[in-house]
Amino acid sequence: MTPEESSTITTDAVLAEIARVLRDELQLAKEVKPSDDLAADLQLDSVSLLTLVVELENRFRVALNEADAADIHTVTELAALVVRRANEST
């Protein structure tokens, strides 16, 4: 991803990538909604969450840390965090 692309990361792009990772990498058959809770609705365990985070970090060239995890419960919150981190690095 070029620097120009990182400044144009949108919530919709991150939501689409989250859905792709859940479907393709984690074989989640359920349709993912932005309001879904990562643990309760999608039933992601720590390994699945780690896989999702690493894929998002690689795709969007951001760093997410453990301190961020305390405030993240839904797909929307995760997408917003990725967008925020991407904007901080530009």
Backbone bond lengths (Angstrom), bond angles and torsions (degrees), N, CA, C in turn:
res aa  C-N    CA-C-N  psi(-1)  N-CA   C-N-CA  omega(-1)  CA-C   N-CA-C  phi
1 M - - - 1.456 - - 1.528 108.36 -
2 T 1.298 115.54 130.41 1.458 119.91 -179.59 1.524 109.76 -82.12
3 P 1.328 117.62 163.24 1.471 119.87 177.52 1.526 112.68 -57.20
4 E 1.334 116.70 -35.52 1.455 119.60 179.48 1.522 111.07 -64.20
5 E 1.329 116.67 -39.95 1.456 120.84 179.93 1.523 111.62 -67.09
6 S 1.326 117.70 -37.70 1.461 120.22 -177.14 1.515 111.61 -64.54
7 S 1.330 117.62 -27.89 1.451 119.55 -179.67 1.517 111.83 -78.57
8 T 1.323 117.43 -9.94 1.456 120.52 -178.39 1.526 112.39 -110.62
9 I 1.316 117.53 17.54 1.456 120.41 178.08 1.525 108.56 -66.64
10 T 1.315 114.72 126.23 1.459 120.76 -179.24 1.532 110.17 -110.56
11 T 1.300 114.54 159.68 1.458 119.77 176.22 1.520 110.13 -59.73
12 D 1.327 117.09 -40.03 1.471 120.39 179.38 1.526 111.50 -61.13
13 A 1.341 116.71 -39.99 1.468 119.94 178.80 1.521 110.90 -64.77
14 V 1.320 116.60 -40.58 1.464 120.62 179.97 1.526 109.75 -68.93
15 L 1.330 117.48 -42.44 1.467 120.47 177.59 1.525 110.84 -59.38
16 A 1.321 116.64 -41.34 1.470 120.65 178.59 1.520 110.80 -64.13
17 E 1.318 116.99 -39.86 1.466 120.48 179.15 1.528 110.80 -68.62
18 I 1.322 117.65 -39.69 1.463 120.46 176.36 1.527 109.49 -59.23
19 A 1.324 116.82 -46.80 1.468 120.89 179.39 1.523 110.74 -61.28
20 R 1.341 117.07 -40.55 1.465 120.72 179.53 1.512 111.37 -63.44
21 V 1.321 116.99 -46.43 1.470 120.80 -179.00 1.522 110.18 -63.03
22 L 1.320 116.62 -44.76 1.460 119.73 -179.77 1.531 111.06 -62.05
23 R 1.314 116.41 -39.56 1.465 121.32 -179.23 1.530 111.81 -75.34
24 D 1.335 116.93 -52.80 1.465 121.11 -170.89 1.520 113.95 -84.14
25 E 1.310 117.18 -39.77 1.465 120.67 -175.69 1.529 112.19 -90.88
26 L 1.324 116.56 -35.69 1.468 120.49 -174.69 1.526 112.92 -108.52
27 Q 1.334 116.48 2.55 1.469 122.93 176.80 1.533 113.41 52.17
28 L 1.313 116.25 40.53 1.459 120.99 176.68 1.525 108.26 -82.42
29 A 1.321 117.25 119.27 1.460 121.49 -175.85 1.530 112.23 -82.02
30 K 1.311 117.37 -20.76 1.464 122.78 -177.04 1.527 111.14 -71.35
31 E 1.334 116.00 142.62 1.464 119.50 173.05 1.524 108.40 -71.91
32 V 1.306 115.68 130.66 1.463 121.20 -176.15 1.520 109.91 -88.51
33 K 1.328 115.68 128.89 1.464 121.81 176.67 1.534 108.10 -109.51
34 P 1.328 117.72 148.06 1.466 120.16 179.60 1.525 113.49 -56.15
35 S 1.313 117.46 -30.32 1.465 120.55 -178.03 1.526 113.40 -82.97
36 D 1.332 117.48 -5.20 1.470 120.25 -178.54 1.520 111.77 -61.51
37 D 1.321 115.35 135.11 1.458 121.55 172.89 1.532 107.34 -79.64
38 L 1.326 115.78 132.33 1.468 120.18 -175.59 1.523 112.56 -60.35
39 A 1.320 117.23 -39.74 1.467 120.44 -178.05 1.527 111.64 -89.85
40 A 1.317 117.39 -52.38 1.465 120.96 -173.48 1.528 112.97 -70.84
41 D 1.334 117.33 -48.29 1.464 120.38 -175.61 1.524 113.05 -84.91
42 L 1.329 116.05 -42.18 1.468 119.85 -176.89 1.526 112.69 -94.75
43 Q 1.326 116.22 -9.86 1.460 123.45 177.46 1.533 112.55 53.87
44 L 1.329 115.35 44.74 1.455 120.44 177.67 1.519 109.36 -82.50
45 D 1.322 115.68 131.10 1.461 120.04 175.60 1.525 108.53 -93.02
46 S 1.317 116.83 -177.58 1.470 120.11 -175.42 1.524 112.16 -62.26
47 V 1.317 118.08 -36.45 1.469 120.81 179.39 1.525 110.48 -68.91
48 S 1.319 116.72 -43.14 1.463 120.43 177.99 1.521 111.43 -63.43
49 L 1.325 116.35 -42.24 1.466 120.19 177.80 1.524 111.15 -62.52
50 L 1.314 116.14 -41.90 1.465 120.04 178.80 1.527 110.58 -62.82
51 T 1.320 116.98 -43.08 1.463 121.04 177.28 1.522 110.48 -59.15
52 L 1.317 116.66 -45.90 1.463 121.50 179.65 1.523 111.03 -61.20
53 V 1.319 117.12 -46.77 1.465 121.47 -179.11 1.525 111.38 -62.75
54 V 1.318 117.46 -45.13 1.471 120.96 -179.83 1.529 110.60 -62.39
55 E 1.320 117.01 -42.57 1.467 120.38 177.96 1.530 111.03 -61.97
56 L 1.331 117.10 -42.10 1.470 120.31 178.50 1.521 111.48 -66.70
57 E 1.332 116.54 -41.52 1.474 119.86 177.42 1.520 110.97 -60.41
58 N 1.318 117.01 -43.75 1.465 121.01 -179.43 1.528 111.87 -67.42
59 R 1.309 116.71 -43.55 1.467 121.02 -176.41 1.524 112.20 -67.96
60 F 1.335 116.16 -41.96 1.460 119.93 -174.26 1.531 113.53 -105.34
61 R 1.321 116.35 3.35 1.477 121.70 177.42 1.528 111.63 54.26
62 V 1.335 115.47 51.88 1.460 121.87 177.52 1.522 108.34 -125.24
63 A 1.318 115.77 164.48 1.463 121.54 175.18 1.522 108.16 -117.93
64 L 1.314 115.01 122.04 1.462 120.96 175.99 1.517 106.61 -108.28
65 N 1.336 116.88 138.39 1.456 118.27 -177.51 1.524 111.35 -117.23
66 E 1.310 114.74 169.60 1.459 120.94 -175.64 1.525 112.14 -62.59
67 A 1.319 117.06 -32.44 1.465 120.29 179.22 1.526 111.22 -63.08
68 D 1.331 116.87 -30.37 1.461 121.01 178.35 1.529 111.36 -64.87
69 A 1.308 116.84 -32.24 1.459 122.01 -171.93 1.524 113.50 -61.70
70 A 1.303 117.86 -29.82 1.462 121.17 -177.17 1.526 112.41 -61.08
71 D 1.313 116.97 -31.24 1.463 120.83 -176.33 1.529 113.23 -98.78
72 I 1.303 117.62 0.16 1.467 121.26 -174.79 1.523 110.00 -104.96
73 H 1.326 115.18 119.06 1.468 119.93 179.29 1.522 112.52 -127.04
74 T 1.333 117.12 -31.95 1.463 120.17 -175.30 1.531 111.20 -113.14
75 V 1.314 114.27 166.20 1.467 121.07 176.75 1.530 109.73 -59.89
76 T 1.322 117.28 -41.90 1.470 121.35 179.28 1.523 111.68 -61.61
77 E 1.329 116.82 -43.41 1.466 120.24 179.35 1.523 111.43 -63.55
78 L 1.321 117.12 -38.93 1.466 120.74 178.04 1.525 110.32 -65.69
79 A 1.321 116.48 -44.40 1.472 120.04 178.85 1.527 111.26 -61.49
80 A 1.324 116.75 -42.43 1.467 120.69 179.42 1.525 110.80 -63.07
81 L 1.321 116.83 -38.53 1.465 120.05 178.52 1.526 111.22 -64.11
82 V 1.325 117.09 -43.24 1.471 120.29 179.68 1.525 109.93 -62.65
83 V 1.324 117.14 -44.28 1.475 120.52 178.00 1.522 110.42 -61.05
84 R 1.329 116.96 -44.20 1.464 121.31 -179.96 1.540 110.40 -61.55
85 R 1.328 118.19 -46.89 1.465 121.25 178.93 1.533 111.32 -63.32
86 A 1.301 117.50 -38.99 1.473 120.97 178.53 1.517 110.28 -63.35
87 N 1.318 116.89 -41.19 1.463 120.62 179.85 1.523 111.96 -69.89
88 E 1.334 117.29 -30.78 1.466 120.87 177.27 1.516 111.59 -67.94
89 S 1.338 116.60 -29.43 1.470 119.47 -175.57 1.517 112.98 -89.56
90 T 1.352 117.40 1.11 1.474 118.48 -179.44 1.509 111.02 -96.21
